[in-house]
């Protein structure tokens, strides 16, 4: 049976800078059955310049007069906030994950003992952050939105270099020389992603998840920004190891990501659908399952007399047929019996005996 898909409820910045709202998101994520709830850890001044513009979706869903820096400043979580969220996650039995966007935030998460690190698509070319993440020894989940396969290769190489003991400071030549990613098994998972909120279905290209898996030989999954839950469930059917999806308490709340998120009821349906698909994938072996074996004699057929047959009479299409139940001579032997004669008398519908 396939391993169960690891489902991340992406709370992100949907707390709007409120610890109380962030704690409610933890509670809601735990109730959906998700495996983890993920936030974002950043220092705004280390993340963007004062002149950085907002993305179109951010511009549409936040105040048009504020800069990206001003928007992000309102969404920072303090160290104390992180401690409170980690404690609530422990209480609710759900894993705490966060995405670091700068080296200081990465150091904070490592200090706080997070079990794994999530690197977002926008940081895929941030080699110092990637290298520091793998240097920490923590498992990494890397989103690959907006990237070419060559860019993903470079990012994975940076991570591989960081995981290598005593590898020293890297160079571009070091990255290009790394082609064997098998040592990253258990350390790195790649997520296919379309970085638009919401992302259009025609741009989803779910088959690219297979390309990542085949190219790097690593577990892959999906960071899903499409509307609804169908694409996430389809990803599970294609063998996704991880599915990440934004969750909000209310899509009508102000903020950049709420409108592209699922509410708790929708996220619960996503979890249920993914769990069902994960179990349904089952085994690649084609054989009767325990649940269907009991139906074999009921729905399959056996050779029976289509009319009265006398001993010594030849079997013919007129007096030989196949009817339920099974358990007798399989109709696969129909033609061989047309070359035989009856060894005893048969009444109509009576099962033919082996001869």
Secondary structure by P-SEA (a helix, b strand, c coil): ccccbbbbccccccccccaaaaaaaaaaaaaacccbbbbbbbcccccccccccccaaaaacccccccaaaaaaaacccaaaaaaaaaaaaaacbbbbbbbccaaaaaaaaaacccccccccccccaaaaaaaaaaaccbbbbbbccccaaaaaaaaaaaaaaaccccccccaaaaaaccccccccccbbbbbbcccccccccccccaaaaaaaaacccbbbbbccccccaaaaaaaaacccbbbbbbbcccccccccccccccaaaaaaaaaaaaaaaaaacccccccccccccccccccccbbbcccccccccccccccccccccccccccaaaaaaacccccccccccccccc
